[in-house]
Amino acid sequence: MKAWQGISEFVAVAEQHSFTEAAKQLDCSVAQVSRNVTALEQRLGLKLLFRSTRSVTLTKEGELYLQHCRHLVYSLTEANQAVAELSTSPRGQLRITAPVYYGEHRIAPLLHQFLQQYPELELHLQLSNQRLDLIQGSFDLAIRLGQLEDSSLMARRLTARQLHLVAAPAYLRQFGQPADLAELSQHSCLPGTLDHWRFWEAGKSVNFRPRGRVQCNSGLALLDAAKRGLGLVQLPDYYVHQPLIQGELMELLPDNRPDAEGIWALYPKNRHLTTKVQLVIDYLQQQLTARVKNPG
């Protein structure tokens, strides 16, 4: 057991950049944290941390040691949680990250319903359109949209989203409708974060580079621009479902819709899937799948 002494303290100090904050996290004294980290350095014969009155930083050896020790500490914590959850209802904190709009309109309400079923759970939900690092942020789960890039994570498909090309009736009365993909270049388009739109033509996926007066990284802003007749836009179904029903927008080239994209729950490969995480993934999949079948 002596080989473990100081490892939890070292990881906490390295992540918090502070002995005081590490002591708060571990619920012990600053002196105990300092003593155990010093003992660890003495056993290794290496200096892991640079200490000053204002900051704590890692040495080169400390950075390498942290990469290995962080997984050990997380695995030990998750092992304790897994055993505890065998005889108790899910408890503790769920740390989840999701894209802003989809998180606000789909994920957050479902997570709030989930918490009502398990009163001993706490939720830390961070909404960001940046792909946050799950390990660095200590997240249990990430919700990602569309094509996956990071193969270091485990992925489970929750549901799917369909992209639609739409425009306002006022725009179409003034400029007409494109008859095919070739005519899109004649129209004012509203590009978003990506520099291309995806379509399906002649049995294969094709890309189109939109050009127009407005470009924005917000789907809501592009939706508003489209409603005001400023151009064509390609957006997922959860943006345009109601505007299409209400006649504010019209769908164009429905035969050229691209294949539906996955909506995913991602978690680290080396993490034990705790009961609370398994339950929330199951719940999100069930509810989101039902929403696709009944999209009201």
NULOKE-454238 format. One record per residue (C-alpha): residue number from 1; chain; x, z, y. Coordinates in steps of 0.02 Angstrom, whole numbers, plus 50000, padded with zeros to 5 digits. Example, Ala and Ser with C-alpha at 12.3 -4.5 7.8 and 13.67 -1.06 7.14 Angstrom:
+-----+-------+-------+-------+-------+
!   n ! chain !  east !    up ! north !
+-----+-------+-------+-------+-------+
!   1 !     A ! 50615 ! 50390 ! 49775 !
!   2 !     A ! 50684 ! 50357 ! 49947 !
+-----+-------+-------+-------+-------+
***
This chain:
+-----+-------+-------+-------+-------+
!   n ! chain !  east !    up ! north !
+-----+-------+-------+-------+-------+
!   1 !     A ! 50000 ! 50000 ! 50000 !
!   2 !     A ! 50150 ! 50025 ! 50116 !
!   3 !     A ! 50169 ! 49836 ! 50123 !
!   4 !     A ! 50001 ! 49827 ! 50212 !
!   5 !     A ! 50042 ! 49959 ! 50342 !
!   6 !     A ! 50040 ! 49887 ! 50517 !
!   7 !     A ! 49972 ! 49715 ! 50473 !
!   8 !     A ! 49795 ! 49745 ! 50538 !
!   9 !     A ! 49868 ! 49824 ! 50694 !
!  10 !     A ! 49989 ! 49679 ! 50721 !
!  11 !     A ! 49851 ! 49548 ! 50704 !
!  12 !     A ! 49738 ! 49644 ! 50824 !
!  13 !     A ! 49876 ! 49662 ! 50954 !
!  14 !     A ! 49926 ! 49478 ! 50937 !
!  15 !     A ! 49747 ! 49419 ! 50960 !
!  16 !     A ! 49703 ! 49539 ! 51101 !
!  17 !     A ! 49874 ! 49528 ! 51187 !
!  18 !     A ! 49857 ! 49713 ! 51216 !
!  19 !     A ! 49892 ! 49875 ! 51121 !
!  20 !     A ! 49749 ! 49959 ! 51214 !
!  21 !     A ! 49621 ! 49825 ! 51169 !
!  22 !     A ! 49684 ! 49822 ! 50989 !
!  23 !     A ! 49659 ! 50010 ! 50977 !
!  24 !     A ! 49480 ! 49991 ! 51040 !
!  25 !     A ! 49447 ! 49854 ! 50912 !
!  26 !     A ! 49518 ! 49959 ! 50769 !
!  27 !     A ! 49440 ! 50121 ! 50833 !
!  28 !     A ! 49604 ! 50217 ! 50834 !
!  29 !     A ! 49732 ! 50279 ! 50960 !
!  30 !     A ! 49856 ! 50168 ! 51053 !
!  31 !     A ! 49995 ! 50277 ! 50986 !
!  32 !     A ! 49942 ! 50244 ! 50807 !
!  33 !     A ! 49937 ! 50056 ! 50836 !
!  34 !     A ! 50109 ! 50057 ! 50917 !
!  35 !     A ! 50182 ! 50168 ! 50780 !
!  36 !     A ! 50118 ! 50058 ! 50638 !
!  37 !     A ! 50173 ! 49894 ! 50721 !
!  38 !     A ! 50346 ! 49967 ! 50751 !
!  39 !     A ! 50355 ! 50023 ! 50569 !
!  40 !     A ! 50306 ! 49846 ! 50515 !
!  41 !     A ! 50444 ! 49770 ! 50621 !
!  42 !     A ! 50570 ! 49892 ! 50548 !
!  43 !     A ! 50521 ! 49849 ! 50369 !
!  44 !     A ! 50536 ! 49663 ! 50406 !
!  45 !     A ! 50695 ! 49683 ! 50507 !
!  46 !     A ! 50620 ! 49568 ! 50638 !
!  47 !     A ! 50549 ! 49583 ! 50813 !
!  48 !     A ! 50370 ! 49517 ! 50810 !
!  49 !     A ! 50314 ! 49558 ! 50988 !
!  50 !     A ! 50386 ! 49557 ! 51163 !
!  51 !     A ! 50317 ! 49711 ! 51252 !
!  52 !     A ! 50308 ! 49737 ! 51439 !
!  53 !     A ! 50204 ! 49847 ! 51554 !
!  54 !     A ! 50091 ! 49699 ! 51594 !
!  55 !     A ! 50079 ! 49594 ! 51437 !
!  56 !     A ! 50115 ! 49575 ! 51252 !
!  57 !     A ! 50175 ! 49408 ! 51185 !
!  58 !     A ! 50230 ! 49347 ! 51015 !
!  59 !     A ! 50408 ! 49306 ! 50967 !
!  60 !     A ! 50440 ! 49146 ! 50869 !
!  61 !     A ! 50444 ! 49253 ! 50710 !
!  62 !     A ! 50285 ! 49339 ! 50765 !
!  63 !     A ! 50192 ! 49174 ! 50785 !
!  64 !     A ! 50240 ! 49122 ! 50609 !
!  65 !     A ! 50196 ! 49292 ! 50536 !
!  66 !     A ! 50026 ! 49291 ! 50625 !
!  67 !     A ! 49979 ! 49126 ! 50543 !
!  68 !     A ! 49995 ! 49206 ! 50372 !
!  69 !     A ! 49933 ! 49381 ! 50413 !
!  70 !     A ! 49775 ! 49328 ! 50503 !
!  71 !     A ! 49703 ! 49255 ! 50343 !
!  72 !     A ! 49748 ! 49414 ! 50247 !
!  73 !     A ! 49656 ! 49525 ! 50370 !
!  74 !     A ! 49504 ! 49412 ! 50377 !
!  75 !     A ! 49497 ! 49402 ! 50187 !
!  76 !     A ! 49507 ! 49592 ! 50171 !
!  77 !     A ! 49368 ! 49614 ! 50300 !
!  78 !     A ! 49258 ! 49487 ! 50214 !
!  79 !     A ! 49291 ! 49564 ! 50043 !
!  80 !     A ! 49232 ! 49733 ! 50108 !
!  81 !     A ! 49079 ! 49652 ! 50186 !
!  82 !     A ! 49037 ! 49557 ! 50027 !
!  83 !     A ! 49040 ! 49715 ! 49921 !
!  84 !     A ! 48939 ! 49812 ! 50050 !
!  85 !     A ! 48807 ! 49675 ! 50059 !
!  86 !     A ! 48772 ! 49685 ! 49872 !
!  87 !     A ! 48671 ! 49843 ! 49896 !
!  88 !     A ! 48613 ! 49827 ! 50077 !
!  89 !     A ! 48519 ! 49706 ! 50185 !
!  90 !     A ! 48627 ! 49591 ! 50294 !
!  91 !     A ! 48704 ! 49682 ! 50440 !
!  92 !     A ! 48840 ! 49663 ! 50568 !
!  93 !     A ! 48876 ! 49521 ! 50688 !
!  94 !     A ! 48849 ! 49336 ! 50663 !
!  95 !     A ! 48965 ! 49231 ! 50772 !
!  96 !     A ! 48900 ! 49054 ! 50789 !
!  97 !     A ! 48943 ! 48908 ! 50904 !
!  98 !     A ! 48832 ! 48757 ! 50937 !
!  99 !     A ! 48815 ! 48614 ! 51063 !
! 100 !     A ! 48727 ! 48663 ! 51223 !
! 101 !     A ! 48564 ! 48563 ! 51224 !
! 102 !     A ! 48535 ! 48563 ! 51036 !
! 103 !     A ! 48583 ! 48747 ! 51031 !
! 104 !     A ! 48460 ! 48792 ! 51168 !
! 105 !     A ! 48314 ! 48691 ! 51102 !
! 106 !     A ! 48335 ! 48699 ! 50913 !
! 107 !     A ! 48464 ! 48824 ! 50852 !
! 108 !     A ! 48437 ! 48975 ! 50967 !
! 109 !     A ! 48248 ! 48991 ! 50936 !
! 110 !     A ! 48276 ! 48982 ! 50747 !
! 111 !     A ! 48414 ! 49111 ! 50754 !
! 112 !     A ! 48301 ! 49227 ! 50854 !
! 113 !     A ! 48167 ! 49209 ! 50720 !
! 114 !     A ! 48300 ! 49245 ! 50588 !
! 115 !     A ! 48352 ! 49405 ! 50678 !
! 116 !     A ! 48173 ! 49465 ! 50674 !
! 117 !     A ! 48182 ! 49464 ! 50484 !
! 118 !     A ! 48347 ! 49560 ! 50479 !
! 119 !     A ! 48348 ! 49697 ! 50612 !
! 120 !     A ! 48523 ! 49757 ! 50567 !
! 121 !     A ! 48603 ! 49591 ! 50614 !
! 122 !     A ! 48678 ! 49554 ! 50784 !
! 123 !     A ! 48704 ! 49379 ! 50855 !
! 124 !     A ! 48845 ! 49312 ! 50962 !
! 125 !     A ! 48797 ! 49132 ! 51001 !
! 126 !     A ! 48918 ! 49028 ! 51105 !
! 127 !     A ! 48849 ! 48862 ! 51164 !
! 128 !     A ! 48980 ! 48733 ! 51209 !
! 129 !     A ! 48999 ! 48546 ! 51196 !
! 130 !     A ! 49184 ! 48576 ! 51159 !
! 131 !     A ! 49230 ! 48586 ! 50975 !
! 132 !     A ! 49288 ! 48766 ! 50973 !
! 133 !     A ! 49414 ! 48824 ! 50844 !
! 134 !     A ! 49323 ! 48930 ! 50715 !
! 135 !     A ! 49476 ! 49029 ! 50663 !
! 136 !     A ! 49540 ! 49064 ! 50838 !
! 137 !     A ! 49365 ! 49111 ! 50896 !
! 138 !     A ! 49326 ! 49213 ! 50739 !
! 139 !     A ! 49165 ! 49113 ! 50716 !
! 140 !     A ! 49068 ! 49126 ! 50555 !
! 141 !     A ! 48983 ! 48959 ! 50581 !
! 142 !     A ! 48982 ! 48804 ! 50690 !
! 143 !     A ! 48839 ! 48682 ! 50713 !
! 144 !     A ! 48905 ! 48505 ! 50735 !
! 145 !     A ! 48815 ! 48341 ! 50769 !
! 146 !     A ! 48853 ! 48167 ! 50706 !
! 147 !     A ! 49010 ! 48109 ! 50618 !
! 148 !     A ! 49130 ! 48244 ! 50559 !
! 149 !     A ! 49315 ! 48238 ! 50599 !
! 150 !     A ! 49389 ! 48404 ! 50541 !
! 151 !     A ! 49422 ! 48401 ! 50353 !
! 152 !     A ! 49492 ! 48579 ! 50357 !
! 153 !     A ! 49314 ! 48647 ! 50366 !
! 154 !     A ! 49178 ! 48658 ! 50235 !
! 155 !     A ! 49019 ! 48566 ! 50285 !
! 156 !     A ! 48838 ! 48579 ! 50234 !
! 157 !     A ! 48710 ! 48454 ! 50297 !
! 158 !     A ! 48563 ! 48542 ! 50380 !
! 159 !     A ! 48461 ! 48393 ! 50435 !
! 160 !     A ! 48484 ! 48225 ! 50523 !
! 161 !     A ! 48458 ! 48148 ! 50693 !
! 162 !     A ! 48407 ! 47971 ! 50737 !
! 163 !     A ! 48471 ! 47879 ! 50890 !
! 164 !     A ! 48346 ! 47778 ! 50993 !
! 165 !     A ! 48372 ! 47648 ! 51128 !
! 166 !     A ! 48243 ! 47679 ! 51264 !
! 167 !     A ! 48196 ! 47631 ! 51442 !
! 168 !     A ! 48058 ! 47671 ! 51567 !
! 169 !     A ! 47908 ! 47552 ! 51581 !
! 170 !     A ! 47951 ! 47527 ! 51766 !
! 171 !     A ! 48125 ! 47464 ! 51723 !
! 172 !     A ! 48056 ! 47346 ! 51590 !
! 173 !     A ! 47925 ! 47275 ! 51709 !
! 174 !     A ! 48062 ! 47234 ! 51835 !
! 175 !     A ! 48201 ! 47174 ! 51720 !
! 176 !     A ! 48116 ! 47133 ! 51555 !
! 177 !     A ! 48158 ! 47188 ! 51379 !
! 178 !     A ! 48314 ! 47136 ! 51283 !
! 179 !     A ! 48261 ! 47025 ! 51138 !
! 180 !     A ! 48417 ! 47065 ! 51036 !
! 181 !     A ! 48585 ! 47153 ! 51047 !
! 182 !     A ! 48665 ! 47002 ! 51130 !
! 183 !     A ! 48553 ! 47026 ! 51283 !
! 184 !     A ! 48604 ! 47209 ! 51310 !
! 185 !     A ! 48752 ! 47154 ! 51417 !
! 186 !     A ! 48627 ! 47082 ! 51543 !
! 187 !     A ! 48550 ! 47254 ! 51572 !
! 188 !     A ! 48598 ! 47410 ! 51668 !
! 189 !     A ! 48645 ! 47542 ! 51540 !
! 190 !     A ! 48673 ! 47729 ! 51551 !
! 191 !     A ! 48828 ! 47777 ! 51451 !
! 192 !     A ! 48865 ! 47955 ! 51400 !
! 193 !     A ! 49018 ! 48044 ! 51329 !
! 194 !     A ! 49060 ! 47906 ! 51205 !
! 195 !     A ! 49115 ! 47735 ! 51268 !
! 196 !     A ! 49003 ! 47644 ! 51143 !
! 197 !     A ! 48829 ! 47641 ! 51069 !
! 198 !     A ! 48799 ! 47612 ! 50884 !
! 199 !     A ! 48675 ! 47488 ! 50811 !
! 200 !     A ! 48634 ! 47405 ! 50645 !
! 201 !     A ! 48637 ! 47215 ! 50636 !
! 202 !     A ! 48648 ! 47093 ! 50491 !
! 203 !     A ! 48675 ! 47231 ! 50366 !
! 204 !     A ! 48819 ! 47317 ! 50454 !
! 205 !     A ! 48855 ! 47443 ! 50592 !
! 206 !     A ! 48905 ! 47368 ! 50759 !
! 207 !     A ! 48963 ! 47447 ! 50923 !
! 208 !     A ! 48912 ! 47400 ! 51100 !
! 209 !     A ! 49002 ! 47457 ! 51258 !
! 210 !     A ! 48869 ! 47502 ! 51387 !
! 211 !     A ! 48896 ! 47473 ! 51573 !
! 212 !     A ! 48788 ! 47532 ! 51718 !
! 213 !     A ! 48773 ! 47628 ! 51881 !
! 214 !     A ! 48764 ! 47800 ! 51801 !
! 215 !     A ! 48878 ! 47881 ! 51674 !
! 216 !     A ! 48861 ! 48065 ! 51627 !
! 217 !     A ! 48910 ! 48186 ! 51488 !
! 218 !     A ! 48737 ! 48268 ! 51493 !
! 219 !     A ! 48597 ! 48200 ! 51386 !
! 220 !     A ! 48468 ! 48282 ! 51499 !
! 221 !     A ! 48540 ! 48197 ! 51653 !
! 222 !     A ! 48540 ! 48028 ! 51565 !
! 223 !     A ! 48361 ! 48057 ! 51508 !
! 224 !     A ! 48308 ! 48090 ! 51688 !
! 225 !     A ! 48398 ! 47933 ! 51748 !
! 226 !     A ! 48310 ! 47829 ! 51614 !
! 227 !     A ! 48139 ! 47901 ! 51660 !
! 228 !     A ! 48172 ! 47850 ! 51841 !
! 229 !     A ! 48203 ! 47671 ! 51790 !
! 230 !     A ! 48391 ! 47667 ! 51818 !
! 231 !     A ! 48429 ! 47585 ! 51652 !
! 232 !     A ! 48430 ! 47588 ! 51463 !
! 233 !     A ! 48496 ! 47738 ! 51367 !
! 234 !     A ! 48530 ! 47781 ! 51185 !
! 235 !     A ! 48489 ! 47962 ! 51144 !
! 236 !     A ! 48447 ! 48066 ! 50990 !
! 237 !     A ! 48266 ! 48093 ! 50939 !
! 238 !     A ! 48257 ! 48273 ! 51002 !
! 239 !     A ! 48283 ! 48209 ! 51180 !
! 240 !     A ! 48159 ! 48065 ! 51178 !
! 241 !     A ! 48022 ! 48118 ! 51057 !
! 242 !     A ! 47903 ! 48187 ! 51187 !
! 243 !     A ! 47939 ! 48055 ! 51323 !
! 244 !     A ! 47900 ! 47919 ! 51196 !
! 245 !     A ! 47736 ! 48001 ! 51147 !
! 246 !     A ! 47688 ! 48026 ! 51329 !
! 247 !     A ! 47730 ! 47847 ! 51376 !
! 248 !     A ! 47869 ! 47893 ! 51497 !
! 249 !     A ! 47989 ! 47790 ! 51392 !
! 250 !     A ! 47976 ! 47643 ! 51273 !
! 251 !     A ! 48087 ! 47612 ! 51123 !
! 252 !     A ! 48186 ! 47450 ! 51119 !
! 253 !     A ! 48257 ! 47354 ! 50971 !
! 254 !     A ! 48191 ! 47475 ! 50838 !
! 255 !     A ! 48252 ! 47358 ! 50699 !
! 256 !     A ! 48429 ! 47387 ! 50761 !
! 257 !     A ! 48426 ! 47577 ! 50752 !
! 258 !     A ! 48588 ! 47642 ! 50675 !
! 259 !     A ! 48587 ! 47747 ! 50518 !
! 260 !     A ! 48535 ! 47926 ! 50545 !
! 261 !     A ! 48678 ! 48048 ! 50580 !
! 262 !     A ! 48700 ! 48216 ! 50498 !
! 263 !     A ! 48680 ! 48385 ! 50582 !
! 264 !     A ! 48799 ! 48506 ! 50498 !
! 265 !     A ! 48842 ! 48687 ! 50471 !
! 266 !     A ! 49031 ! 48708 ! 50462 !
! 267 !     A ! 49134 ! 48857 ! 50406 !
! 268 !     A ! 49318 ! 48882 ! 50361 !
! 269 !     A ! 49373 ! 48834 ! 50186 !
! 270 !     A ! 49468 ! 48995 ! 50159 !
! 271 !     A ! 49324 ! 49107 ! 50210 !
! 272 !     A ! 49215 ! 49195 ! 50082 !
! 273 !     A ! 49037 ! 49143 ! 50119 !
! 274 !     A ! 48957 ! 49311 ! 50154 !
! 275 !     A ! 48776 ! 49347 ! 50116 !
! 276 !     A ! 48726 ! 49345 ! 50300 !
! 277 !     A ! 48807 ! 49175 ! 50328 !
! 278 !     A ! 48731 ! 49103 ! 50169 !
! 279 !     A ! 48560 ! 49166 ! 50222 !
! 280 !     A ! 48569 ! 49094 ! 50397 !
! 281 !     A ! 48628 ! 48924 ! 50333 !
! 282 !     A ! 48484 ! 48920 ! 50208 !
! 283 !     A ! 48361 ! 48969 ! 50344 !
! 284 !     A ! 48422 ! 48839 ! 50468 !
! 285 !     A ! 48418 ! 48702 ! 50337 !
! 286 !     A ! 48241 ! 48747 ! 50283 !
! 287 !     A ! 48173 ! 48757 ! 50460 !
! 288 !     A ! 48261 ! 48604 ! 50528 !
! 289 !     A ! 48209 ! 48499 ! 50378 !
! 290 !     A ! 48029 ! 48553 ! 50406 !
! 291 !     A ! 48045 ! 48505 ! 50589 !
! 292 !     A ! 48097 ! 48328 ! 50543 !
! 293 !     A ! 47942 ! 48310 ! 50433 !
! 294 !     A ! 47831 ! 48383 ! 50571 !
! 295 !     A ! 47922 ! 48345 ! 50734 !
! 296 !     A ! 47792 ! 48411 ! 50858 !
+-----+-------+-------+-------+-------+
***
